[in-house]
Amino acid sequence: MTQTSERPDPTGADAQGASAEAKDGPGAAPGLTTFYNEACPVCSAEINHYRDEADAAGAPLAWVDISTEGADLARHGVTQEMAYRRLYAVDEHDTLLVGVDAFIAIWRRLPKRRWHLLADAVSLPGVHPVMSWGYEHVAARAIYGWNKRRLAREARERRRPSGRSGLARRRAARATGDGPGDG
């Protein structure tokens, strides 16, 4: 497997996070592989922040960009489309973590205490269900929908000649006498 981060993997873990050497490291338990969408600006900003902190401390985390490499999550029953809709991670025991639970696992493995406190707070019995519901029904849906519309808009703009809208192209054609009915 390849490490999908452009940064070298300081733990020696492959994209599955399977490395015996990764068991040592500041902060926490090793072997978490996070599957995220680098093509989504919100997702990439969040994960790149975590990755920078993890890399600086040598924390044993691996990152897989599902927008350029297929997510190897089929063995867990996760399709590529499902992977685009929310955050997934696989821990050192090959346990699939989804949504808020994936974030909690990342936070527990980051070196700074503030992340551990956040993980503890979000894990509280009264907080976890609310945060999970909010992530699944509000945040993940909104980010996925926004990113899907953004990508569709960019694809339309790339197909559009000279970046003009249909109306602008028709006006330009009429002005040069190349429009319909000009003969």
Salt bridges, closest charged atoms under 4 A:
GLU38 OE1 - ARG51 NH2 3.93
ASP52 OD1 - ARG7 NH2 2.86
GLU53 OE2 - HIS49 NE2 3.20
GLU53 OE2 - ARG114 NH2 2.68
ASP55 OD2 - ARG7 NE 3.93
ASP72 OD2 - ARG75 NE 3.80
GLU81 OE2 - ARG85 NH2 3.68
GLU92 OE2 - HIS93 NE2 3.65
GLU92 OE1 - ARG109 NH2 2.93
ASP94 OD1 - ARG75 NH1 2.38
ASP94 OD1 - HIS76 NE2 3.29
ASP101 OD1 - HIS128 NE2 2.61
ASP120 OD1 - ARG108 NH1 2.67
GLU136 OE1 - ARG86 NE 2.70
GLU154 OE2 - ARG150 NH1 2.82
